[in-house]
């Protein structure tokens, strides 16, 4: 009986440790609500800033991106925004983006992966009727010196 109880105790200990070492257990998005709220807020503000602009003040969005994006995200954004800067003035384009929902899929240490849903409204020229669209983005973020930066962006 002692051998069976010892074996059962060892088995339970091994199972408990393997469960706590799993990917789900290390995903703080599932267990740390304040950290999840922090990354959600920071990334939502960033996306609102970099994907909103007026044709005569595109520098505001470009400067925000230079400050808040890193790595591949910054490179991709600069290529895309170069086109915006040339086309927006001739079309008198104004774009307003607002994050409507986010889902933190993975949060571990200073690294996060999110899915963000944006509502976008664009007006061209003197048009009173805005064109609306929705967008989905897969976002990778990293916390550096206490601040969250987007390191990768991909449309979904």
ABEGO torsion letter per residue (X at the ends): XAAAAAAAAAAAAAAAAAAAABAAAABAAAABAAAAAAAAAAAAAAAAAAABBBAAAAAAAAAAAAAABBEAAAAAAAAAAAAAAAAAAAAGBBBBBBBABBBBABBBEABBBBBBBBBBBBBBEABABBBBBBBBBBBBBBBBGGBBBBABBBBX
